[in-house]
Structure formats: structure tokens, C-alpha cells
Amino acid sequence: MDMQVIEADGASIAVLDGRFDIAGAQAVDLRFSALAGSVPALAVDLTKVSFLASMGVRTLMLSAKTMLRRGAAIVVFGADENVEKVLRATGFDEIVTLCPDRETALATLKK
């Protein structure tokens, strides 16, 4: 799992690439947590995530809760059908808005 962070329209975008399984979560967990603890707005790009396991959901959930507790905004976008199914099955979509694309995600963060 690879993670790049880019800045766009006043928000940070965490671009994840690979399998978000145990190894993938371990590869990005520390950086992702630090990012969630420091930025005012975060869009998580899952367009290149081919698989999402429970450890990946855990990383996303803990970071989302951290951001929400401190009044920061977070959205997720670009999940394929299988990844989105996992996010909805775990109830993640009840905490964080799922957006279809980057433009929608950035517009949602501005609200």
C-alpha cells in the first residue's frame, strides 16, 4: 500500500494505492493517523484501492473519529463497488460521507 498526500482547494487529499489489508494498513497507519490529527479537511482517494479488509476499515474509522472529534472534515471518494460494499456493511458510511469522485468530495468539504 502506498500513500501520497496532495493539496487541492484548501484540502488535503490522501491518495491510497494497493490492497488495504493487514500489510497495507501497517504500511500507512502511522502517516494516515498523523495526517488525520493535523489537517482541517481531508479527502481520502480510494480509486486505486483494489481490496479493503477489516484492518483498512479500522485505519479509516479511527482517523475519521479523530478528525470529527476535533471538528475537522473528512470524506471518502472513488471506492469501487466491492470496496464501497465493505464501507457500507461496516457502517462507515454513517460516519463519513462517501462521494463518487474528487470534484464532489472537494465540494462536500467546502460545505
Sequence and secondary structure as in RCSB ss.txt:
>XXXX:A:sequence
MDMQVIEADGASIAVLDGRFDIAGAQAVDLRFSALAGSVPALAVDLTKVSFLASMGVRTLMLSAKTMLRRGAAIV
VFGADENVEKVLRATGFDEIVTLCPDRETALATLKK
>XXXX:A:secstr
 EEEEEEETTEEEEEEEEEESHHHHHHHHHHHHHHHTT SEEEEEEEEEEEE HHHHHHHHHHHHHHHHTT EEE
EE   HHHHHHHHHTTGGGTSEEESSHHHHHHHHH 
